[in-house]
Amino acid sequence: MKSSNDMQALTRDAEDALQAGDRDLAATCYEKVLSLDADYAPAYANLGLIQFELGNVERAESLFLAGIEKDYDLREAHFNLGCLYQSIEEHESALECFRTVIEKDTDDYEAYYRMGLSCIAMKRCEDAKGFLQTAFQLKPDCLEFGLALARYFFYHHIYDKAESVLRLLLVTHNKTPQLYYLLGLSLKEQGKTESALAQFFRTVACDENNSMAYFFLGKCCHDLALHKQAKDFFMRARDLNAGLTDEIRFYFPDEQENG
């Protein structure tokens, strides 16, 4: 069929255009696909994603909904519509979309992660924890998922679980300074000051301009009565971030500014 061959060629042209970063050409190709077959749901979904990425939210929403109307089983349309609702903070609607996604694929870790983020925004803490844990269990090597879960535990004062998640992440992401930094904070909150000190050292080894890591190196040394080392780290933190000056004065009130 000529129209079928034309659709296939246009779809390939759209994919090539997207790979080359030409959204306008890709959109034109998908619109031509729909002119040949107004019931072709993937074209609505792909055109909707282009419009969403261009910031045309209302147009994108209508295209995603059209794709779903043509083919309710089109999982990517539900997922992208959920991302759209999430971007405009319509989290209940986003959750409904992501629920539909996992009904169709119970192993869709990205949908669980997105549901967790919406639940955090809605202050539904237990639901958020469950969704983030599921996402991380399904993809335990994902830095984004693991960090979100570790931060959830940390900000809810469940420091031992934050520690466990971070140590697991560090097996595959051992050059990521924010992991060492958050692990250091989690250990410090548990009273494991020497272990925390080691993690803040690892943080600055990966990121020598991390002022907060130097600040907490100073705090740990101060707590361990290593006052000379504490002062050196505090001064390094201050040099990197003058906004820490007042907090540092709490530990060294007699310290004179060097200008």
Buried (B, 14 or more C-beta within 10 A) or exposed (E): EEEEEBBEEBBEBBEEBBEEEBBEBBBBBBEBBBEBBEEBBBBBBBBBBBBBEEEBBEBBBBBBBBBBEBBEEBBBBBBBBBBBBBEEEBBEBBBBBBBBBBEBEEEBBBBBBBBBBBBBEBEBEEBBBBBBBBBBEBBBEBEEBBBBBBBBBBEEEBBEBBBBBBEBBBEEBEEBBBBBBBBBBBBBBBEBBEBBBBBBBBBBEBBEEBBBBBBBBBBBBBBEEBEEBBBBBBBBBBEBBEEBEEBBBEBBEEBEEEE
